[in-house]
Amino acid sequence: MGGNAKERARDKIAALTRHGLDLVTLWQESSEALADAVPYYQAPCWYTLDPASLLVTSHFNKGMPQLPPEWLAEEYYGDDVNKLADIARSGPGVSTLHEATGGDPTTSPRWHQNMELGGDQELIACLRTKSGEVWGALGLYREPGQPMFDDEDRDFLRAVTPVLAEGARRSLLLGEATDPEGADGPGLVVVTSRWEIESATPGVERWLSELPDGDWAAGRLPSSVLAVAGRALRTATYPDEPGEVAVSRVLSRSGRWVVLHGTSLVSSTSRRVAVIVEPAHPGRIAPLLMAAYGLTDREQEVTRHVLQGDSTTDIAEHLFVSAHTVQQHLKSVFDKTGVRSRRDLVGKIFFAHYEPRVRDNEHRAGAGQPLRGGPLVHDPLGEHVAPPGRR
């Protein structure tokens, strides 16, 4: 595929991520752009991942409204290669099944699953921001007899996936602000390039009133909101480049921390900024583990590293403790969660808290509703409740 086609595709994807699209629309239109640069079989598989755990929270494939349960079972319980979390943790962030199997994909259970659907080759690319957070993954496939995914394909995807990662993060933020889960959900205010309030979601005034030096009744935005809006608006000056999500952490009048996210919304006629305001919650996985299993703070940290695929040595280095201490924490985690191995721990947490979110997002995609980026939490009666905040 010529360099001009790849350059046009990259520019188109960068532009798409700046238009404030919902996530499904972003995936659909990005799929069309990708087809010109990296030809694929049927349709791409798009995933969102929880950056705190690297577990799947949603899946979108135009021709597959529901992810087969056997695929999820193989991903989290099977002994295989080219798994999403492994690629997300890798330096390159892009891997093909042929590479991962040393050129013999028939040794991989996922290859046999893919072949049943007509796909011989598989390429997985993680959607990782420049700051290192992984917000999703992309799966591309080719049928038997087609050219192999090559270095040019991988180089192109490594260049464009940070843009897609920021786009996914932005779409999840906007979706949660416009259709929040629970009473403590975020609010959104759209600001024009002339610093005027164009629109706002119901309840956003509650958040803005907690910020210093603002006066919602008089239409005066807090300086912290204007600062974030200004940073985001600067990225709108260059419509061919991906806009960064500006982030600021502000101490409110009530003494709690509030997080502001600013992202540019570029159209053919105007430049605007969406500023999302929400309480500064810890990572969603931490309160989930505490509520569901009674894990201590350190046990939660160890578990999070296990979910991300870190070894005992890796965990010890991250937490500045001995490998023996990590093993003691793991033994306690296994006892509290009722599992016997790391793989069982990952599988249990995924199927208890993340697989329900995947299914919920499949329903939401079909209904035209915003997708969610965090795990779905159960209350003590076994019912789903809103997650305890966002990263």
Secondary structure as GFF3:
##gff-version 3
##sequence-region A 1 391
A	DSSP	alpha_helix	3	16	.	.	.	ID=ss1
A	DSSP	alpha_helix	23	37	.	.	.	ID=ss2
A	DSSP	beta_strand	45	49	.	.	.	ID=ss3
A	DSSP	beta_strand	56	60	.	.	.	ID=ss4
A	DSSP	alpha_helix	69	77	.	.	.	ID=ss5
A	DSSP	alpha_helix	84	89	.	.	.	ID=ss6
A	DSSP	beta_strand	94	96	.	.	.	ID=ss7
A	DSSP	alpha_helix	97	100	.	.	.	ID=ss8
A	DSSP	three_ten_helix	105	107	.	.	.	ID=ss9
A	DSSP	alpha_helix	109	116	.	.	.	ID=ss10
A	DSSP	beta_strand	121	128	.	.	.	ID=ss11
A	DSSP	beta_strand	134	142	.	.	.	ID=ss12
A	DSSP	alpha_helix	151	178	.	.	.	ID=ss13
A	DSSP	beta_strand	187	192	.	.	.	ID=ss14
A	DSSP	beta_strand	197	200	.	.	.	ID=ss15
A	DSSP	alpha_helix	204	208	.	.	.	ID=ss16
A	DSSP	alpha_helix	223	235	.	.	.	ID=ss17
A	DSSP	beta_strand	246	251	.	.	.	ID=ss18
A	DSSP	beta_strand	257	266	.	.	.	ID=ss19
A	DSSP	beta_strand	271	279	.	.	.	ID=ss20
A	DSSP	alpha_helix	285	293	.	.	.	ID=ss21
A	DSSP	alpha_helix	297	307	.	.	.	ID=ss22
A	DSSP	alpha_helix	312	319	.	.	.	ID=ss23
A	DSSP	alpha_helix	323	337	.	.	.	ID=ss24
A	DSSP	alpha_helix	342	349	.	.	.	ID=ss25
A	DSSP	pi_helix	350	354	.	.	.	ID=ss26
A	DSSP	alpha_helix	355	366	.	.	.	ID=ss27
A	DSSP	beta_strand	377	378	.	.	.	ID=ss28
A	DSSP	beta_strand	384	385	.	.	.	ID=ss29
###
